[in-house]
Amino acid sequence: MSQWTFFNGVMNLAVTSFLIGYAPEVFWLYMTVKIMVLVPTVFMAKYPRKTHWYMVDMCWVMLYFSAGMGMTMFILNFFAPHLFLEYPDFFIQCSYAYFGFSCGPIGLYVILN
């Protein structure tokens, strides 16, 4: 592992840990931006080696869904903030469904393998 990769990993861990502890209310926004930047970068690195189809795995699909959910919440927050007040149960249930789906099958997959 190169020194640059190690530094990036340490900085990623430090920034993520800081945001979770200091400002958890903006963590979803940080992760959405991070996903939108890093996923295309990983795809461009995997495509020449013809390993890009591994990005259709369940973990990656949940990552795409997370980015879509984050972008939707960000857009709705600016253009239709009244929806959060009118339908709070809908957004809570969507969050529960996302959490259960991402932890359930993936957790079971890890246990079975």
N, C-alpha and C positions, 0 to 999 in steps of 0.2 A: 504494500500500500504506500502510495506516495505521501509526502509530507503535506501537499496541498489538499489531497482528499481527506486526510486526517483532520486538518484545520477546518475544512468545510463541515465535517461531521460534528466536530466539537462546537462550532458556532451555531449550527442548526439545533443541536441539543440545548445550548445555552439560551438562545432566543426563544425557542418553543417552551422551555421550562419557565423562563421569565414571564412570558405572556400568560401561561396557564396560572401562575401564581399571582401576578400583579393585576392583570386585566382579562379575566376569563370571558368577559362579555364581548370582546373583540377577537377571540381566538378563532371563531368560525370564519371571520373575514380574512384573517392571516392565512388560514389553511386553504381557503378558496383561491386566494392570489397565488399561493405556493403551488397548488395543484395546477392552476392554469399556466404557470411558467414551466414547471418541471416535467409535466407529462409530455408536452410536445418535444422537449429536449431529449427525454428518454426514448421517445418514438423515433426521432431522427438518428439516435445512436444505434437503435436496434434494427432499423430497416435495412441498412446495407448488409448486415450479417444474417438477414432473413429470420430473425427471431422475434419479429414484431407481433406475431400471432399469439405469443405468450401474454400479451396485453389484453386478451379477451378472457382471461381467468377471472374467477369470482372476485378476487381481491381488487383487481383493476376496475371491474365493472362497478363495484361499490364506491370506488374512488371517483369515477366519472359521475355517478349519481350524487355523491357528496358535493362535487363541484357544481353540478346543475342545481341542487337544492340551495347551495350558498348563493349562487348568482340570482336565483329566483327571489330569495329572501332580501337580497341587497336591492334589487330592482323594485320589488313591492314596497320596501321601506321608504323609497323616495316617491314613487308614483301613485301608490295606493296604500298609505299607512292605515287608513280606516279599516282595511280588511283584517288586520291583526286584532283590532278591537271588536269587530263584528263577529268574527269566527275564530275565537281563541282555541276552541276545542279541536278544530280542524288542524291547526298548525302543531298543536301538542300531539295529536294522534299521528300526524305525519312524522314527527320526530321520534315517537315511540316505534313506529313501524320501521323507520330507517335503522334505528339502533338495534332492534330485535333482528332484523334481516341481516345486518352486517355482523352482528355477534353470533347469531344462531348457526347458520350454515358454515361460516368460516371457522368458528370454534369447533364445530363437529368435524369438519374436514381436518383440522389440525390434530384432533384427538384420534381420528381413524388412521391417519398416516403416521 
